[in-house]
Amino acid sequence: MNLPNKITVSRILLIPVFMVIMLAPFDWGTLYAGETSIPVTHLAGAILFIIASTTDWIDGYYARKLNMVTNLGKFLDPLADKLLVSAALIILVELGLAPSWIVIIIISREFAVTGLRLVLAGEGEVVAANMLGKIKTWAQIIAISALLLHNIPFSYLSFPFADIALWVALFFTVYSGWDYFAKNKAALLSSK
């Protein structure tokens, strides 16, 4: 396994650690930013989520720079993104920080695109993420980070950045999913 793929696998391995920090009944105290409070566990979880999310850029950078792009990497990278984002979104619903209907739409799109990837892989075709999919992923990461941080520092300005970011992520999730299916419709219909 090459270096970029190891970095991708590290992202997957950070997911359970993130989940434990966010969901276990630890009481590390609470921080206050103006009128907004944030449990220290949420801050720690947000930092870990952001670190795990940056490995998405790092593994891609090294795969291209070192000419180590592989079919395994093309499969693992978006899978790792989907696992991390899905875990974070479900945790946000559990904590009452995100509406469940938006999370259901986002996760449903992720399952649908993963299913399409598996069908195409069965036909010997590995489809790498396109630019719209990358924008979708980063929109989701920004929204999730802002929600995990309880909208700090934007709460000082009473600006609902986290909520707006979630709507932007929802838009790009739906649009990129539609685009993905539209571009692969012929291959999907020709599969046996």
PASE-522477 format. One line per field, with one value per residue: z, y, x of N, C-alpha, C in turn. Coordinates in Angstrom, 2 decimals, decimal comma. Last residue first. Layout:
// PASE-522477
n.up: c(Z / ...)
n.north: c(Y / ...)
n.east: c(X / ...)
ca.up: c(Z / ...)
ca.north: c(Y / ...)
ca.east: c(X / ...)
c.up: c(Z / ...)
c.north: c(Y / ...)
c.east: c(X / ...)
END
This chain:
// PASE-522477
n.up: c(-17,13 / -18,22 / -19,64 / -17,68 / -16,81 / -19,05 / -19,28 / -16,83 / -15,92 / -15,91 / -14,18 / -11,75 / -11,31 / -11,20 / -8,87 / -7,06 / -7,25 / -6,21 / -3,57 / -2,60 / -2,99 / -1,14 / 1,30 / 1,53 / 1,86 / 4,30 / 5,91 / 5,75 / 7,16 / 9,71 / 10,20 / 10,15 / 11,17 / 13,23 / 15,57 / 15,97 / 17,53 / 15,87 / 14,42 / 15,29 / 16,30 / 15,69 / 17,04 / 15,88 / 14,40 / 12,42 / 11,14 / 10,23 / 8,46 / 6,53 / 5,61 / 4,60 / 2,55 / 0,87 / 0,23 / -1,27 / -3,37 / -4,60 / -5,46 / -7,29 / -9,17 / -10,11 / -9,44 / -8,43 / -10,88 / -11,45 / -13,08 / -14,58 / -14,55 / -13,72 / -11,07 / -11,10 / -11,55 / -9,08 / -7,36 / -8,14 / -7,36 / -4,58 / -4,16 / -4,83 / -2,76 / -0,41 / -0,80 / -0,79 / 1,88 / 3,24 / 2,47 / 3,41 / 6,17 / 6,82 / 6,47 / 8,47 / 10,95 / 11,43 / 14,00 / 16,71 / 18,34 / 18,57 / 16,43 / 14,32 / 14,63 / 14,13 / 11,42 / 10,46 / 11,09 / 9,50 / 6,94 / 6,78 / 6,93 / 4,72 / 2,59 / 2,67 / 2,16 / -0,47 / -1,89 / -1,37 / -2,39 / -5,24 / -5,82 / -4,53 / -6,25 / -8,59 / -7,81 / -8,15 / -7,76 / -8,37 / -6,43 / -6,88 / -6,58 / -3,96 / -2,51 / -2,85 / -1,73 / 0,94 / 1,58 / 1,37 / 3,34 / 5,65 / 6,54 / 8,04 / 10,36 / 11,30 / 11,69 / 13,67 / 15,74 / 16,19 / 16,98 / 19,34 / 20,90 / 20,98 / 22,26 / 24,71 / 25,78 / 24,64 / 24,32 / 24,17 / 23,43 / 24,09 / 24,08 / 24,48 / 26,86 / 27,38 / 29,86 / 30,62 / 30,05 / 30,55 / 28,41 / 27,37 / 23,84 / 21,52 / 20,70 / 21,19 / 19,59 / 17,00 / 16,73 / 16,75 / 14,40 / 12,46 / 12,04 / 10,06 / 7,78 / 7,72 / 7,24 / 4,60 / 3,44 / 4,03 / 2,49 / -0,04 / -0,17 / 0,10 / -0,92 / 0,00)
n.north: c(-5,00 / -1,59 / 0,42 / 2,18 / 3,09 / 4,39 / 6,40 / 7,83 / 9,38 / 11,97 / 11,71 / 11,04 / 13,44 / 15,36 / 14,54 / 14,97 / 17,70 / 18,58 / 17,57 / 18,81 / 21,52 / 21,86 / 21,09 / 23,09 / 25,28 / 24,56 / 24,69 / 27,40 / 28,45 / 27,40 / 28,61 / 31,42 / 33,46 / 35,88 / 37,22 / 37,57 / 35,40 / 33,27 / 32,87 / 31,21 / 29,04 / 27,18 / 24,86 / 23,24 / 21,61 / 23,50 / 23,86 / 21,23 / 20,93 / 22,90 / 21,94 / 19,43 / 20,16 / 21,51 / 19,40 / 17,79 / 19,54 / 19,78 / 17,14 / 16,97 / 18,77 / 17,41 / 13,84 / 10,81 / 8,16 / 5,06 / 2,21 / -0,50 / -3,11 / -3,56 / -3,16 / -0,41 / 0,23 / -0,61 / 1,08 / 3,60 / 3,33 / 3,20 / 5,77 / 7,22 / 6,34 / 7,12 / 9,92 / 10,41 / 9,74 / 11,74 / 13,99 / 13,30 / 13,03 / 15,65 / 16,93 / 15,68 / 16,35 / 19,28 / 19,42 / 19,19 / 17,08 / 14,93 / 13,39 / 15,05 / 14,82 / 12,07 / 12,09 / 13,63 / 11,99 / 9,72 / 10,94 / 11,82 / 9,34 / 7,93 / 9,65 / 9,61 / 6,89 / 6,80 / 8,44 / 6,73 / 4,09 / 4,39 / 5,55 / 3,70 / 1,53 / 2,60 / 5,30 / 7,55 / 8,43 / 10,63 / 12,40 / 14,24 / 12,64 / 11,71 / 14,08 / 15,18 / 13,21 / 13,33 / 16,04 / 16,22 / 14,38 / 15,31 / 17,13 / 15,51 / 15,09 / 17,77 / 18,09 / 16,15 / 17,20 / 19,59 / 18,51 / 17,18 / 19,40 / 20,67 / 18,70 / 18,61 / 21,08 / 22,47 / 25,85 / 28,62 / 32,02 / 34,62 / 34,45 / 31,38 / 29,09 / 25,56 / 23,06 / 19,71 / 17,16 / 14,45 / 11,85 / 9,70 / 9,62 / 11,19 / 12,41 / 10,45 / 8,37 / 9,49 / 9,81 / 7,11 / 6,16 / 7,80 / 7,22 / 5,31 / 6,87 / 8,22 / 6,13 / 5,58 / 7,83 / 7,24 / 4,95 / 6,07 / 7,62 / 5,46 / 2,16 / -1,18)
n.east: c(-24,86 / -24,95 / -26,08 / -26,88 / -24,36 / -23,38 / -25,35 / -25,03 / -23,02 / -23,97 / -26,17 / -24,97 / -23,56 / -25,62 / -26,94 / -24,83 / -24,46 / -26,95 / -26,94 / -24,58 / -25,00 / -27,20 / -25,99 / -24,05 / -25,75 / -26,91 / -24,61 / -23,98 / -26,14 / -25,55 / -23,05 / -23,62 / -25,54 / -24,24 / -23,63 / -21,00 / -20,38 / -20,81 / -18,54 / -16,53 / -19,10 / -21,02 / -20,29 / -18,48 / -20,11 / -20,83 / -18,36 / -17,92 / -20,08 / -19,42 / -16,92 / -17,70 / -19,49 / -17,73 / -16,01 / -17,81 / -18,52 / -16,04 / -15,78 / -17,86 / -16,91 / -14,61 / -15,06 / -13,47 / -13,25 / -14,47 / -13,57 / -15,00 / -15,80 / -18,30 / -18,02 / -17,83 / -20,50 / -21,54 / -20,09 / -21,01 / -23,70 / -23,32 / -22,32 / -24,60 / -26,32 / -24,99 / -25,06 / -27,80 / -28,31 / -26,92 / -28,49 / -31,07 / -30,53 / -29,78 / -32,22 / -33,71 / -32,53 / -30,61 / -28,11 / -27,82 / -28,56 / -26,91 / -27,79 / -26,98 / -24,21 / -23,89 / -24,50 / -22,35 / -20,13 / -20,66 / -20,62 / -17,94 / -16,57 / -17,65 / -16,99 / -14,17 / -13,72 / -14,70 / -12,95 / -10,56 / -10,93 / -10,93 / -8,55 / -6,86 / -7,17 / -6,12 / -3,83 / -1,26 / 1,34 / 3,04 / 3,57 / 1,47 / -0,88 / -0,60 / -0,26 / -2,87 / -4,52 / -3,72 / -4,38 / -7,15 / -7,82 / -6,74 / -8,57 / -10,29 / -8,83 / -8,84 / -11,60 / -12,06 / -10,47 / -11,91 / -14,36 / -13,63 / -12,91 / -15,43 / -16,89 / -15,56 / -16,18 / -19,24 / -19,82 / -22,06 / -22,42 / -22,12 / -18,68 / -18,02 / -16,95 / -16,70 / -16,93 / -15,71 / -15,49 / -16,95 / -18,08 / -19,79 / -19,20 / -19,41 / -16,99 / -15,05 / -16,07 / -15,85 / -13,08 / -12,40 / -13,65 / -12,15 / -9,51 / -9,52 / -9,95 / -7,54 / -5,79 / -6,41 / -5,16 / -2,51 / -2,22 / -2,48 / -0,10 / 1,91 / 0,62 / 0,86)
ca.up: c(-17,21 / -17,34 / -20,43 / -18,45 / -15,89 / -18,51 / -20,36 / -17,18 / -15,97 / -16,68 / -15,57 / -12,41 / -11,34 / -12,24 / -10,15 / -7,23 / -7,69 / -7,57 / -4,51 / -2,49 / -3,76 / -2,56 / 0,78 / 1,41 / 0,69 / 3,10 / 5,77 / 5,20 / 5,73 / 9,04 / 10,20 / 9,16 / 11,16 / 11,83 / 15,37 / 15,08 / 18,07 / 16,87 / 13,80 / 15,90 / 16,78 / 14,94 / 17,53 / 16,67 / 15,55 / 13,35 / 11,75 / 11,16 / 9,65 / 7,28 / 6,20 / 5,67 / 3,68 / 1,43 / 1,04 / -0,07 / -2,46 / -4,02 / -4,50 / -6,11 / -8,46 / -9,38 / -10,31 / -8,09 / -9,86 / -11,72 / -11,82 / -14,74 / -14,82 / -15,17 / -11,52 / -10,80 / -12,59 / -10,33 / -7,26 / -8,27 / -8,78 / -5,30 / -3,86 / -5,66 / -4,17 / -0,68 / -0,69 / -2,00 / 0,79 / 3,34 / 2,19 / 1,99 / 5,40 / 6,95 / 5,63 / 7,07 / 10,44 / 11,18 / 12,57 / 16,07 / 18,09 / 19,51 / 17,80 / 14,57 / 14,74 / 15,46 / 12,34 / 10,32 / 11,69 / 10,96 / 7,44 / 6,72 / 7,89 / 6,07 / 2,87 / 2,82 / 3,44 / 0,58 / -1,69 / -1,02 / -0,95 / -4,54 / -6,41 / -4,01 / -4,85 / -8,55 / -8,03 / -8,28 / -7,10 / -9,42 / -6,50 / -6,90 / -7,85 / -5,05 / -2,66 / -3,22 / -3,15 / 0,18 / 1,67 / 0,49 / 2,00 / 5,01 / 5,76 / 6,74 / 9,50 / 10,99 / 10,74 / 12,38 / 15,17 / 15,78 / 15,79 / 18,21 / 20,59 / 20,42 / 20,91 / 23,86 / 25,35 / 25,46 / 23,58 / 24,93 / 22,94 / 24,64 / 24,10 / 23,50 / 26,48 / 27,07 / 28,81 / 30,89 / 30,08 / 30,94 / 29,04 / 28,39 / 25,17 / 22,05 / 20,59 / 21,79 / 21,04 / 17,54 / 16,67 / 17,79 / 15,72 / 12,64 / 12,97 / 11,42 / 8,19 / 7,86 / 8,55 / 5,63 / 3,33 / 4,59 / 3,96 / 0,43 / -0,21 / 1,10 / -1,04 / 0,00)
ca.north: c(-6,22 / -2,66 / -0,65 / 1,49 / 2,39 / 3,23 / 5,44 / 7,17 / 7,94 / 11,69 / 12,13 / 10,06 / 12,17 / 15,44 / 14,56 / 13,64 / 16,82 / 18,92 / 17,18 / 17,37 / 20,85 / 22,19 / 20,35 / 21,69 / 25,23 / 24,69 / 23,42 / 26,42 / 28,76 / 27,06 / 27,14 / 30,80 / 32,00 / 35,49 / 36,75 / 38,53 / 36,75 / 33,56 / 33,67 / 32,53 / 29,95 / 28,44 / 25,65 / 24,35 / 21,02 / 22,98 / 25,01 / 21,87 / 20,07 / 22,96 / 23,28 / 19,51 / 19,37 / 22,24 / 20,51 / 17,26 / 19,00 / 20,97 / 17,68 / 16,10 / 19,07 / 18,67 / 15,00 / 11,96 / 9,04 / 6,47 / 2,94 / 0,94 / -2,83 / -3,55 / -4,52 / -1,18 / 0,52 / -1,19 / -0,38 / 3,28 / 3,49 / 2,08 / 4,61 / 7,37 / 6,17 / 5,70 / 9,23 / 10,69 / 8,98 / 10,36 / 13,93 / 13,58 / 11,89 / 14,56 / 17,30 / 15,53 / 14,99 / 18,67 / 19,43 / 20,32 / 18,13 / 16,03 / 12,85 / 14,83 / 16,14 / 12,60 / 11,33 / 14,11 / 13,33 / 9,60 / 10,29 / 12,78 / 10,41 / 7,38 / 9,35 / 10,87 / 7,46 / 6,00 / 8,89 / 8,15 / 4,35 / 3,80 / 6,15 / 5,06 / 1,40 / 2,29 / 3,89 / 7,40 / 7,20 / 9,76 / 11,25 / 14,69 / 13,31 / 10,76 / 13,15 / 15,93 / 13,55 / 12,09 / 15,56 / 17,03 / 14,23 / 14,21 / 17,65 / 16,04 / 13,94 / 17,08 / 18,96 / 16,07 / 15,90 / 19,64 / 19,37 / 16,42 / 18,37 / 21,36 / 19,11 / 17,41 / 20,85 / 21,49 / 24,66 / 27,67 / 30,66 / 33,95 / 35,37 / 32,39 / 30,09 / 26,85 / 23,85 / 21,10 / 17,89 / 15,82 / 12,56 / 10,68 / 9,05 / 10,52 / 13,15 / 11,78 / 8,20 / 9,10 / 10,97 / 8,00 / 5,70 / 7,92 / 8,32 / 4,88 / 5,91 / 8,98 / 6,81 / 4,60 / 7,64 / 8,46 / 4,85 / 5,14 / 8,26 / 6,51 / 3,35 / 0,00)
ca.east: c(-25,68 / -24,44 / -25,50 / -27,92 / -25,25 / -22,65 / -25,14 / -26,29 / -22,77 / -22,76 / -26,37 / -25,84 / -22,86 / -24,59 / -27,65 / -25,42 / -23,37 / -26,55 / -28,00 / -24,78 / -23,95 / -27,32 / -27,15 / -23,64 / -24,85 / -27,76 / -25,32 / -23,04 / -25,99 / -26,81 / -23,19 / -22,76 / -25,77 / -24,35 / -25,01 / -21,65 / -20,10 / -21,84 / -19,60 / -16,60 / -18,05 / -21,03 / -21,44 / -17,94 / -19,41 / -21,84 / -19,04 / -16,98 / -19,97 / -20,67 / -17,03 / -16,71 / -19,95 / -18,89 / -15,50 / -17,15 / -19,54 / -16,68 / -14,81 / -17,86 / -18,15 / -14,47 / -14,85 / -14,31 / -12,67 / -14,75 / -13,38 / -14,81 / -14,40 / -18,12 / -18,32 / -16,62 / -19,52 / -22,04 / -19,93 / -19,59 / -23,36 / -23,92 / -21,47 / -23,39 / -26,69 / -25,24 / -23,78 / -27,02 / -28,94 / -26,45 / -27,05 / -30,84 / -31,05 / -28,81 / -31,08 / -34,13 / -32,41 / -31,92 / -28,45 / -27,15 / -29,54 / -26,68 / -27,89 / -28,41 / -24,85 / -23,58 / -25,36 / -23,73 / -20,26 / -20,54 / -21,84 / -19,03 / -16,31 / -17,73 / -18,40 / -14,91 / -13,30 / -15,33 / -14,33 / -10,64 / -10,87 / -12,08 / -9,76 / -7,00 / -7,53 / -7,55 / -4,16 / -2,70 / 0,91 / 2,51 / 4,47 / 2,87 / -0,57 / -0,88 / 0,86 / -1,67 / -4,62 / -3,53 / -2,99 / -6,31 / -8,39 / -6,03 / -7,44 / -10,74 / -9,15 / -7,57 / -10,89 / -12,75 / -10,14 / -10,49 / -14,28 / -14,16 / -11,91 / -14,27 / -17,29 / -15,57 / -14,79 / -18,53 / -19,43 / -21,26 / -22,44 / -23,30 / -19,83 / -17,60 / -17,94 / -16,09 / -17,59 / -16,04 / -14,23 / -17,26 / -16,97 / -20,20 / -19,01 / -20,60 / -18,25 / -14,91 / -15,95 / -17,16 / -13,97 / -11,87 / -14,10 / -13,60 / -9,82 / -9,22 / -10,98 / -8,78 / -5,72 / -6,81 / -6,61 / -3,11 / -2,08 / -3,51 / -1,42 / 1,73 / 1,47 / 0,00)
c.up: c(-15,89 / -17,35 / -19,56 / -19,26 / -16,63 / -17,59 / -19,86 / -18,24 / -16,35 / -16,83 / -16,43 / -13,88 / -12,07 / -12,41 / -11,30 / -8,55 / -7,87 / -8,08 / -5,95 / -3,51 / -3,69 / -3,39 / -0,72 / 0,85 / 0,46 / 1,83 / 4,55 / 5,00 / 5,06 / 7,54 / 9,47 / 9,07 / 10,10 / 11,76 / 13,89 / 14,87 / 17,27 / 17,50 / 14,78 / 15,36 / 15,67 / 15,47 / 16,94 / 17,21 / 16,47 / 14,59 / 12,75 / 11,88 / 10,67 / 8,57 / 7,06 / 6,37 / 4,87 / 2,64 / 1,61 / 0,82 / -1,15 / -3,01 / -3,83 / -5,04 / -7,19 / -8,59 / -9,46 / -9,05 / -9,60 / -10,57 / -12,13 / -13,36 / -14,97 / -15,56 / -13,02 / -11,22 / -12,36 / -11,44 / -8,52 / -8,24 / -9,02 / -6,78 / -4,57 / -5,41 / -5,07 / -2,16 / -0,97 / -1,97 / -0,52 / 2,24 / 2,21 / 1,65 / 3,91 / 6,15 / 5,65 / 6,11 / 8,96 / 10,48 / 12,38 / 14,57 / 17,41 / 19,33 / 18,84 / 16,00 / 14,97 / 15,65 / 13,77 / 11,27 / 11,61 / 11,63 / 8,96 / 7,28 / 7,94 / 7,13 / 4,29 / 3,25 / 3,71 / 1,96 / -0,63 / -0,88 / -0,58 / -3,07 / -5,74 / -4,54 / -4,22 / -7,11 / -8,05 / -8,62 / -7,11 / -8,86 / -7,57 / -7,10 / -7,94 / -6,40 / -3,77 / -3,46 / -3,67 / -1,32 / 0,83 / 0,43 / 0,99 / 3,62 / 5,10 / 5,90 / 8,10 / 10,04 / 10,34 / 11,33 / 13,80 / 15,14 / 15,28 / 16,92 / 19,38 / 20,01 / 20,22 / 22,43 / 24,45 / 24,90 / 24,54 / 24,05 / 23,81 / 24,19 / 24,78 / 23,36 / 25,53 / 26,63 / 28,64 / 29,68 / 30,31 / 31,13 / 29,44 / 29,15 / 26,22 / 23,44 / 21,38 / 21,80 / 21,73 / 19,06 / 17,32 / 17,88 / 16,88 / 14,00 / 13,27 / 12,46 / 9,65 / 8,34 / 8,79 / 7,01 / 4,39 / 4,54 / 4,64 / 1,94 / 0,29 / 1,01 / 0,00 / 0,00)
c.north: c(-6,55 / -3,82 / -1,79 / 0,34 / 1,60 / 2,41 / 4,19 / 6,09 / 7,14 / 10,19 / 11,77 / 10,42 / 11,11 / 14,09 / 14,54 / 13,52 / 15,39 / 17,98 / 17,42 / 16,89 / 19,33 / 21,42 / 20,60 / 20,84 / 23,79 / 24,65 / 23,45 / 25,07 / 27,74 / 27,31 / 26,71 / 29,30 / 31,26 / 33,97 / 36,42 / 38,23 / 37,82 / 34,93 / 34,02 / 33,39 / 30,07 / 29,47 / 27,06 / 25,28 / 22,09 / 22,37 / 24,55 / 23,04 / 20,69 / 22,14 / 23,38 / 20,87 / 19,49 / 21,49 / 21,36 / 18,40 / 18,53 / 20,55 / 18,94 / 16,59 / 18,21 / 19,02 / 16,27 / 13,11 / 10,20 / 7,30 / 4,42 / 1,59 / -1,36 / -3,22 / -4,67 / -2,64 / -0,25 / -0,99 / -1,08 / 1,77 / 3,14 / 2,14 / 3,36 / 6,20 / 6,25 / 5,46 / 7,74 / 9,94 / 9,19 / 9,50 / 12,49 / 13,43 / 12,10 / 13,34 / 16,19 / 15,92 / 14,89 / 17,31 / 18,78 / 20,42 / 19,35 / 17,19 / 13,96 / 14,34 / 16,03 / 13,97 / 11,80 / 13,38 / 13,83 / 10,95 / 10,16 / 12,18 / 11,39 / 8,47 / 8,80 / 10,60 / 8,78 / 6,55 / 8,08 / 8,64 / 5,81 / 4,20 / 5,61 / 5,76 / 2,77 / 2,12 / 3,72 / 5,95 / 7,05 / 8,39 / 10,24 / 13,52 / 13,67 / 11,37 / 12,13 / 14,97 / 14,28 / 12,35 / 14,30 / 16,46 / 15,02 / 13,93 / 16,53 / 16,55 / 14,42 / 15,91 / 18,33 / 16,90 / 15,72 / 18,33 / 19,44 / 17,21 / 17,54 / 20,36 / 19,84 / 17,75 / 19,61 / 21,26 / 23,70 / 26,46 / 29,78 / 32,49 / 34,66 / 33,36 / 31,09 / 27,81 / 25,15 / 21,78 / 19,38 / 16,55 / 13,96 / 11,30 / 10,12 / 9,92 / 12,52 / 12,51 / 9,56 / 8,97 / 10,66 / 9,25 / 6,56 / 7,37 / 8,42 / 5,97 / 5,50 / 8,06 / 7,64 / 5,25 / 6,68 / 8,35 / 6,07 / 4,93 / 7,34 / 7,18 / 4,41 / 1,23)
c.east: c(-26,31 / -25,42 / -24,96 / -27,37 / -26,30 / -23,52 / -24,43 / -26,09 / -24,01 / -22,49 / -25,17 / -26,05 / -23,68 / -23,87 / -26,66 / -26,16 / -23,87 / -25,45 / -27,54 / -25,80 / -24,06 / -26,28 / -27,31 / -24,77 / -24,39 / -26,92 / -26,24 / -23,72 / -25,07 / -26,73 / -24,45 / -22,96 / -24,94 / -24,45 / -25,27 / -23,13 / -20,82 / -21,61 / -20,72 / -17,75 / -17,02 / -20,04 / -21,45 / -19,03 / -18,85 / -21,19 / -20,10 / -17,64 / -19,04 / -20,59 / -18,29 / -16,78 / -19,00 / -19,43 / -16,62 / -16,65 / -18,90 / -17,73 / -15,36 / -16,90 / -18,28 / -15,74 / -14,82 / -14,00 / -13,63 / -14,19 / -13,53 / -14,71 / -14,08 / -16,68 / -18,17 / -16,80 / -18,22 / -21,02 / -20,41 / -19,36 / -21,90 / -23,60 / -22,01 / -22,43 / -25,46 / -25,53 / -23,93 / -25,69 / -28,19 / -27,06 / -26,55 / -29,36 / -30,81 / -29,25 / -30,03 / -33,00 / -32,76 / -31,78 / -29,81 / -27,43 / -28,94 / -27,67 / -27,77 / -28,62 / -26,34 / -24,24 / -25,13 / -24,67 / -21,69 / -20,75 / -21,80 / -20,32 / -17,48 / -17,56 / -18,57 / -16,35 / -14,03 / -14,99 / -15,07 / -12,08 / -11,10 / -12,10 / -11,01 / -8,24 / -7,75 / -8,02 / -5,67 / -3,00 / -0,61 / 2,11 / 4,04 / 3,83 / 0,91 / -0,52 / 0,63 / -0,50 / -3,39 / -3,61 / -2,80 / -4,90 / -7,56 / -6,59 / -6,65 / -9,59 / -9,55 / -7,83 / -9,56 / -12,02 / -10,80 / -10,08 / -12,85 / -14,07 / -12,35 / -13,19 / -16,14 / -15,97 / -14,72 / -17,12 / -18,74 / -20,97 / -21,54 / -23,40 / -21,00 / -18,76 / -17,30 / -17,18 / -16,83 / -16,67 / -14,47 / -15,94 / -17,45 / -19,02 / -19,32 / -20,42 / -19,39 / -16,25 / -15,87 / -17,11 / -15,31 / -12,75 / -13,60 / -14,05 / -11,32 / -9,50 / -10,77 / -9,90 / -6,97 / -6,75 / -7,11 / -4,63 / -2,69 / -3,43 / -2,54 / 0,36 / 1,09 / 0,90)
END
